[in-house]
Amino acid sequence: MVLDNNLAENSMRPVAIGRRNWTHIGHEKAGPRVAAILSIVETCRRLKIPAREYLAVVLPGLANLSVQRLPELTPTAWAASNL
C-alpha cells in the first residue's frame, strides 16, 4: 500500500495558484484578501459546510470581535459548535 496526499494537493491547487495570481488584481491589498476568502471557502467545501451559510453567520460580527476569539470562527471550529 502506498500512502500519498494527491487528493488533498489536487483539491488545493487552484486556490494555491490563485493566491499567487490574485496578488495583482485591482488594488495591492485585494489579492491577499481574495486568496484568504477563497481559502476559507475551499475549507468549507472540504468539510461539507455550506459556505454561504458560514459566511452569512461569521462575517457580520467579525468587525466587532476581538482577535483572541478568531480561532472560534474557523470553519472547523464553527462546524464543531454547530453540530
DSSP file (Angstrom, degrees, kcal/mol; ACC not computed):
  #  RESIDUE AA STRUCTURE BP1 BP2  ACC     N-H-->O    O-->H-N    N-H-->O    O-->H-N    TCO  KAPPA ALPHA  PHI   PSI    X-CA   Y-CA   Z-CA
    1    1 A M              0   0    0      0, 0.0     2,-0.5     0, 0.0     0, 0.0   0.000 360.0 360.0 360.0 133.1    0.0    0.0    0.0
    2    2 A V        -     0   0    0      2,-0.0     2,-0.5     0, 0.0     0, 0.0  -0.903 360.0-145.8-108.1 128.6    1.3    3.4   -1.0
    3    3 A L        +     0   0    0     -2,-0.5     2,-0.3     2,-0.0     0, 0.0  -0.781  30.9 155.2 -91.6 132.8    0.5    6.5    1.0
    4    4 A D        -     0   0    0     -2,-0.5     3,-0.1     1,-0.0    -2,-0.0  -0.973  41.9-144.7-149.7 165.6    0.1    9.7   -0.8
    5    5 A N     >  +     0   0    0     -2,-0.3     4,-2.6     1,-0.1     5,-0.2  -0.051  57.0 125.7-120.4  29.9   -1.7   13.0   -0.5
    6    6 A N  H  > S+     0   0    0      1,-0.2     4,-3.1     2,-0.2     5,-0.2   0.885  72.0  55.0 -57.9 -41.3   -2.5   13.6   -4.1
    7    7 A L  H  > S+     0   0    0      1,-0.2     4,-1.9     2,-0.2    -1,-0.2   0.933 111.7  43.5 -59.7 -46.6   -6.2   14.1   -3.4
    8    8 A A  H  > S+     0   0    0      2,-0.2     4,-1.4     1,-0.2    -2,-0.2   0.921 116.0  47.8 -65.4 -43.6   -5.5   16.9   -0.9
    9    9 A E  H  X S+     0   0    0     -4,-2.6     4,-1.2     1,-0.2    -2,-0.2   0.913 111.6  49.9 -64.4 -42.5   -2.9   18.5   -3.1
   10   10 A N  H  < S+     0   0    0     -4,-3.1    -1,-0.2     1,-0.2    -2,-0.2   0.852 108.6  52.5 -66.4 -34.2   -5.1   18.4   -6.2
   11   11 A S  H  < S+     0   0    0     -4,-1.9     4,-0.3    -5,-0.2    -1,-0.2   0.816 115.4  40.8 -71.7 -28.3   -8.1   20.0   -4.3
   12   12 A M  H  X S+     0   0    0     -4,-1.4     4,-2.7    -3,-0.2     5,-0.2   0.580  90.5  90.5 -94.0 -11.0   -6.0   22.9   -3.1
   13   13 A R  H  X S+     0   0    0     -4,-1.2     4,-2.9     1,-0.2     5,-0.3   0.904  85.1  50.3 -56.0 -48.3   -4.0   23.5   -6.3
   14   14 A P  H  > S+     0   0    0      0, 0.0     4,-2.2     0, 0.0    -1,-0.2   0.898 113.9  46.2 -59.6 -37.9   -6.5   26.0   -7.8
   15   15 A V  H  > S+     0   0    0     -4,-0.3     4,-2.2    -3,-0.2    -2,-0.2   0.922 113.3  48.7 -68.4 -43.6   -6.5   28.0   -4.6
   16   16 A A  H  X S+     0   0    0     -4,-2.7     4,-1.1     2,-0.2    -1,-0.2   0.910 114.4  45.1 -64.4 -42.0   -2.7   27.9   -4.2
   17   17 A I  H  X S+     0   0    0     -4,-2.9     4,-1.9    -5,-0.2     3,-0.2   0.907 111.7  54.0 -66.2 -40.6   -2.2   29.0   -7.8
   18   18 A G  H  X S+     0   0    0     -4,-2.2     4,-3.4    -5,-0.3    -2,-0.2   0.870  98.7  62.1 -61.5 -38.6   -4.8   31.7   -7.4
   19   19 A R  H  < S+     0   0    0     -4,-2.2     4,-0.4     1,-0.2    -1,-0.2   0.920 108.3  43.2 -54.1 -44.6   -3.1   33.2   -4.4
   20   20 A R  H >< S+     0   0    0     -4,-1.1     3,-0.7    -3,-0.2    -1,-0.2   0.906 117.6  45.4 -68.5 -41.7   -0.1   34.0   -6.5
   21   21 A N  H >< S+     0   0    0     -4,-1.9     3,-1.0     1,-0.2    -2,-0.2   0.852 107.8  56.8 -71.6 -34.8   -2.2   35.3   -9.4
   22   22 A W  G >< S+     0   0    0     -4,-3.4     3,-1.3     1,-0.2    -1,-0.2   0.474  79.4  89.0 -80.6  -0.6   -4.6   37.4   -7.3
   23   23 A T  G <  S+     0   0    0     -3,-0.7     8,-0.3    -4,-0.4    -1,-0.2   0.628  92.2  46.3 -69.5  -9.3   -1.8   39.5   -5.7
   24   24 A H  G <  S+     0   0    0     -3,-1.0     2,-0.5     7,-0.1    -1,-0.3   0.107  81.5 118.4-120.6  22.5   -2.1   41.9   -8.6
   25   25 A I  S <  S-     0   0    0     -3,-1.3     2,-2.4     2,-0.2     6,-0.3  -0.799  89.1 -43.0 -97.1 128.8   -5.9   42.4   -9.0
   26   26 A G  S    S+     0   0    0     -2,-0.5     2,-0.3     4,-0.1    -1,-0.1  -0.308 126.1  16.1  65.2 -74.8   -7.4   45.9   -8.6
   27   27 A H  S >> S-     0   0    0     -2,-2.4     3,-1.4     1,-0.1     4,-0.9  -0.920  79.9-112.2-132.6 152.8   -5.5   47.0   -5.5
   28   28 A E  T 34 S+     0   0    0     -2,-0.3    -3,-0.1     1,-0.3     3,-0.1   0.780 119.2  47.2 -60.6 -25.9   -2.4   45.7   -3.9
   29   29 A K  T 3> S+     0   0    0      1,-0.1     4,-1.2     2,-0.1    -1,-0.3   0.594  96.1  75.6 -89.0 -11.2   -4.4   44.6   -0.8
   30   30 A A  H <> S+     0   0    0     -3,-1.4     4,-2.8    -5,-0.3     5,-0.2   0.908  87.5  57.2 -69.5 -42.6   -7.1   42.9   -2.9
   31   31 A G  H  X S+     0   0    0     -4,-0.9     4,-2.7    -6,-0.3    -8,-0.2   0.934 107.4  44.5 -57.8 -53.6   -5.2   39.8   -3.9
   32   32 A P  H  > S+     0   0    0      0, 0.0     4,-2.1     0, 0.0    -1,-0.2   0.860 114.5  51.6 -61.3 -33.2   -4.3   38.6   -0.4
   33   33 A R  H  X S+     0   0    0     -4,-1.2     4,-2.3     2,-0.2    -2,-0.2   0.927 111.1  46.2 -68.8 -43.8   -7.9   39.3    0.8
   34   34 A V  H  X S+     0   0    0     -4,-2.8     4,-2.7     1,-0.2     5,-0.2   0.917 112.4  51.5 -62.8 -42.6   -9.4   37.3   -2.1
   35   35 A A  H  X S+     0   0    0     -4,-2.7     4,-2.0    -5,-0.2    -1,-0.2   0.894 109.5  50.1 -61.9 -40.1   -7.0   34.5   -1.5
   36   36 A A  H  X S+     0   0    0     -4,-2.1     4,-1.9     2,-0.2    -1,-0.2   0.926 111.8  47.4 -64.8 -44.4   -7.9   34.4    2.2
   37   37 A I  H  X S+     0   0    0     -4,-2.3     4,-2.6     1,-0.2    -2,-0.2   0.920 112.4  49.3 -63.6 -43.8  -11.7   34.2    1.4
   38   38 A L  H  X S+     0   0    0     -4,-2.7     4,-2.5     1,-0.2    -1,-0.2   0.839 107.6  54.8 -66.8 -31.4  -11.2   31.5   -1.2
   39   39 A S  H  X S+     0   0    0     -4,-2.0     4,-2.1    -5,-0.2    -1,-0.2   0.905 110.0  47.2 -64.8 -40.5   -9.1   29.5    1.3
   40   40 A I  H  X S+     0   0    0     -4,-1.9     4,-2.5     2,-0.2    -2,-0.2   0.922 112.0  49.6 -65.5 -44.3  -12.0   29.7    3.7
   41   41 A V  H  X S+     0   0    0     -4,-2.6     4,-2.3     1,-0.2    -2,-0.2   0.908 111.0  49.6 -61.9 -42.0  -14.5   28.7    1.0
   42   42 A E  H  X S+     0   0    0     -4,-2.5     4,-2.4     2,-0.2    -1,-0.2   0.888 109.7  51.4 -64.9 -38.8  -12.3   25.8    0.0
   43   43 A T  H  X S+     0   0    0     -4,-2.1     4,-2.0     2,-0.2    -2,-0.2   0.918 109.5  50.4 -63.6 -42.4  -12.1   24.7    3.6
   44   44 A C  H  X>S+     0   0    0     -4,-2.5     5,-2.9     1,-0.2     4,-0.5   0.921 109.7  51.3 -59.3 -43.7  -15.8   24.8    3.9
   45   45 A R  H ><5S+     0   0    0     -4,-2.3     3,-1.1     1,-0.2    -2,-0.2   0.923 110.2  48.0 -60.9 -45.0  -16.2   22.7    0.8
   46   46 A R  H 3<5S+     0   0    0     -4,-2.4    -1,-0.2     1,-0.3    -2,-0.2   0.843 114.7  46.0 -65.4 -32.8  -13.8   20.1    2.1
   47   47 A L  H 3<5S-     0   0    0     -4,-2.0    -1,-0.3    -5,-0.2    -2,-0.2   0.427 113.0-119.7 -88.8   1.1  -15.7   20.0    5.4
   48   48 A K  T <<5 +     0   0    0     -3,-1.1    -3,-0.2    -4,-0.5    -2,-0.1   0.869  63.4 146.8  59.9  39.5  -19.1   19.9    3.6
   49   49 A I      < -     0   0    0     -5,-2.9     2,-0.6    -6,-0.2    -1,-0.2  -0.892  59.8-111.1-101.1 132.8  -20.1   23.1    5.3
   50   50 A P     >  -     0   0    0      0, 0.0     4,-2.6     0, 0.0     5,-0.2  -0.526  27.9-153.8 -63.9 112.2  -22.4   25.4    3.2
   51   51 A A  H  > S+     0   0    0     -2,-0.6     4,-2.9     1,-0.2     5,-0.2   0.875  90.4  52.9 -60.7 -40.1  -20.0   28.3    2.5
   52   52 A R  H  > S+     0   0    0      2,-0.2     4,-2.5     1,-0.2    -1,-0.2   0.921 111.1  46.8 -61.9 -42.8  -22.8   30.9    2.1
   53   53 A E  H  > S+     0   0    0      2,-0.2     4,-1.7     1,-0.2    -2,-0.2   0.938 113.4  48.8 -63.5 -46.8  -24.3   29.9    5.4
   54   54 A Y  H  X S+     0   0    0     -4,-2.6     4,-2.6     1,-0.2     3,-0.3   0.947 114.9  43.9 -57.8 -50.9  -21.0   30.0    7.2
   55   55 A L  H  X S+     0   0    0     -4,-2.9     4,-2.2     1,-0.2    -1,-0.2   0.865 110.0  56.3 -65.4 -36.3  -20.1   33.4    5.7
   56   56 A A  H  < S+     0   0    0     -4,-2.5    -1,-0.2    -5,-0.2    -2,-0.2   0.830 115.1  38.7 -64.8 -31.4  -23.5   34.8    6.4
   57   57 A V  H  < S+     0   0    0     -4,-1.7     4,-0.5    -3,-0.3    -2,-0.2   0.887 123.4  38.1 -83.0 -42.3  -23.2   33.9   10.1
   58   58 A V  H >< S+     0   0    0     -4,-2.6     3,-0.5    -5,-0.2     4,-0.5   0.910 107.5  57.5 -81.9 -44.5  -19.5   34.8   10.6
   59   59 A L  G >< S+     0   0    0     -4,-2.2     3,-1.3    -5,-0.2     4,-0.5   0.865  95.4  60.5 -63.9 -41.7  -18.9   38.0    8.5
   60   60 A P  G 3  S+     0   0    0      0, 0.0     3,-0.3     0, 0.0    -1,-0.2   0.864 114.1  35.3 -57.8 -36.6  -21.5   40.4   10.0
   61   61 A G  G X  S+     0   0    0     -3,-0.5     3,-0.7    -4,-0.5     4,-0.2   0.413  91.1  96.9 -95.4   2.8  -20.0   40.3   13.6
   62   62 A L  G X  S+     0   0    0     -3,-1.3     3,-1.4    -4,-0.5    -1,-0.2   0.862  77.2  56.5 -63.3 -39.2  -16.4   40.0   12.5
   63   63 A A  G 3  S+     0   0    0     -4,-0.5    -1,-0.2    -3,-0.3    -2,-0.1   0.791 109.5  46.6 -65.0 -27.7  -15.5   43.7   12.9
   64   64 A N  G <  S+     0   0    0     -3,-0.7     2,-0.3    -4,-0.1    -1,-0.3   0.307  92.5 102.4 -97.4   8.8  -16.6   43.8   16.5
   65   65 A L  S <  S-     0   0    0     -3,-1.4     2,-0.1    -4,-0.2     5,-0.1  -0.723  72.9-119.2 -97.3 141.1  -14.8   40.6   17.5
   66   66 A S    >   -     0   0    0     -2,-0.3     3,-1.4     1,-0.1     4,-0.3  -0.436  23.8-118.3 -73.8 152.9  -11.5   40.6   19.5
   67   67 A V  G >  S+     0   0    0      1,-0.3     3,-1.3     2,-0.2    -1,-0.1   0.819 112.0  64.4 -60.5 -32.4   -8.5   39.0   17.8
   68   68 A Q  G 3  S+     0   0    0      1,-0.3    -1,-0.3     2,-0.1     4,-0.1   0.750 100.4  52.1 -64.9 -23.5   -8.4   36.4   20.6
   69   69 A R  G X  S+     0   0    0     -3,-1.4     3,-1.4     1,-0.2     4,-0.4   0.481  80.3  95.8 -92.9  -3.0  -11.8   35.0   19.6
   70   70 A L  G X  S+     0   0    0     -3,-1.3     3,-2.2    -4,-0.3     4,-0.3   0.862  73.8  63.6 -58.0 -38.8  -10.9   34.5   15.9
   71   71 A P  G >  S+     0   0    0      0, 0.0     3,-0.9     0, 0.0    -1,-0.3   0.784  94.5  63.4 -57.9 -23.5   -9.9   30.8   16.3
   72   72 A E  G <  S+     0   0    0     -3,-1.4    -2,-0.2     1,-0.2     9,-0.1   0.690 100.3  54.0 -70.1 -17.8  -13.6   30.2   17.3
   73   73 A L  G <  S+     0   0    0     -3,-2.2    -1,-0.2    -4,-0.4    -3,-0.1   0.366  75.0 118.2-103.2   4.1  -14.7   31.2   13.8
   74   74 A T  S <> S-     0   0    0     -3,-0.9     4,-3.1    -4,-0.3     5,-0.3  -0.374  79.1-111.8 -63.7 152.3  -12.5   28.9   11.7
   75   75 A P  H  > S+     0   0    0      0, 0.0     4,-2.4     0, 0.0     5,-0.2   0.876 117.9  51.8 -54.8 -37.8  -14.7   26.6    9.6
   76   76 A T  H  > S+     0   0    0      2,-0.2     4,-2.0     1,-0.2     5,-0.1   0.946 114.0  41.5 -64.8 -48.2  -13.6   23.6   11.6
   77   77 A A  H  > S+     0   0    0     -6,-0.2     4,-2.0     2,-0.2    -1,-0.2   0.894 114.8  52.2 -66.2 -39.7  -14.4   25.2   15.0
   78   78 A W  H  X S+     0   0    0     -4,-3.1     4,-1.0     1,-0.2    -2,-0.2   0.915 109.5  49.0 -62.5 -43.8  -17.7   26.7   13.6
   79   79 A A  H  < S+     0   0    0     -4,-2.4     3,-0.4    -5,-0.3    -1,-0.2   0.896 110.3  51.5 -63.5 -40.5  -18.8   23.3   12.3
   80   80 A A  H >< S+     0   0    0     -4,-2.0     3,-0.8     1,-0.2    -1,-0.2   0.866 111.0  47.5 -65.5 -36.0  -18.0   21.6   15.7
   81   81 A S  H 3< S+     0   0    0     -4,-2.0    -1,-0.2     1,-0.2    -2,-0.2   0.640 110.4  53.2 -81.2 -12.9  -20.0   24.2   17.6
   82   82 A N  T 3<        0   0    0     -4,-1.0    -1,-0.2    -3,-0.4    -2,-0.2   0.057 360.0 360.0-109.1  24.9  -23.0   23.9   15.2
   83   83 A L    <         0   0    0     -3,-0.8    -1,-0.2    -5,-0.1    -2,-0.1   0.491 360.0 360.0 -74.0 360.0  -23.5   20.1   15.4
